[in-house]
């Protein structure tokens, strides 16, 4: 079950405990990266283009509830 991402007008809220700030997010990302290796072989990602991204689950850090997150309006977002 995909979880909607917050927007500029919305944010996540745990429906069980009311948490608004701490979540563990599991996401799948498909990306193309330009990786530059230095002479020692250490990689550095210099460019990253995200092709697709989806949030698979969100777990509340306060009460450990899984997939109990809803989108609510941000304060002052309608102003």
C-alpha positions as CSV (number, residue, x, y, z in Angstrom):
1,X,0.0,0.0,0.0
2,X,1.6,3.3,-1.1
3,X,1.5,6.2,1.3
4,X,1.0,9.7,0.0
5,X,3.8,12.1,0.4
6,X,3.4,15.4,2.3
7,X,3.1,18.5,0.3
8,X,3.6,22.2,1.0
9,X,0.0,22.3,2.4
10,X,0.0,18.9,4.2
11,X,2.0,16.9,6.7
12,X,1.9,13.5,8.2
13,X,0.2,12.7,11.5
14,X,0.0,9.3,13.4
15,X,-3.6,8.5,13.9
16,X,-2.9,6.5,17.1
17,X,-0.6,8.8,19.1
18,X,-0.8,12.2,17.3
19,X,3.0,12.3,16.4
20,X,3.7,14.9,13.8
21,X,7.5,14.9,13.7
22,X,9.2,11.4,13.8
23,X,8.7,8.6,11.3
24,X,10.6,5.7,9.8
25,X,10.0,5.8,6.0
26,X,10.5,2.8,3.7
27,X,10.7,4.0,0.1
28,X,11.7,2.5,-3.3
29,X,13.6,4.8,-5.6
30,X,14.8,4.3,-9.2
31,X,17.5,6.8,-10.0
32,X,20.4,7.4,-12.5
33,X,23.5,8.6,-10.8
34,X,26.8,10.0,-12.1
35,X,29.4,8.5,-9.8
36,X,32.9,9.9,-9.8
37,X,35.6,7.7,-8.3
38,X,38.8,9.3,-6.9
39,X,42.2,7.7,-7.5
40,X,41.8,5.8,-4.3
41,X,38.5,4.3,-5.5
42,X,36.2,6.3,-3.2
43,X,32.9,7.1,-4.9
44,X,31.2,10.5,-4.9
45,X,27.8,10.9,-6.4
46,X,27.9,14.2,-8.4
47,X,24.5,14.0,-10.1
48,X,21.3,12.2,-9.3
49,X,18.2,12.1,-11.4
50,X,15.2,10.4,-9.7
51,X,13.2,8.4,-12.3
52,X,10.5,7.2,-9.9
53,X,10.0,7.1,-6.1
54,X,7.2,5.6,-4.0
55,X,6.8,5.4,-0.2
56,X,6.0,1.8,0.8
57,X,5.4,2.3,4.5
58,X,5.6,4.8,7.3
59,X,6.1,3.7,10.9
60,X,5.6,6.1,13.8
61,X,8.8,6.5,15.9
62,X,6.8,7.2,19.1
63,X,4.3,4.3,19.2
64,X,5.7,2.0,16.5
65,X,2.4,2.0,14.6
66,X,2.8,0.8,11.1
67,X,0.8,2.4,8.3
68,X,-1.3,4.4,10.7
69,X,-0.4,7.8,9.1
70,X,-2.7,10.3,7.6
71,X,-2.2,13.6,5.8
72,X,-3.4,16.6,7.7
73,X,-3.3,20.3,6.8
74,X,-0.2,22.3,7.9
75,X,-0.9,25.2,10.2
76,X,-1.2,28.4,8.1
77,X,-1.0,26.5,4.8
78,X,-4.2,28.1,3.5
79,X,-3.0,31.6,4.3
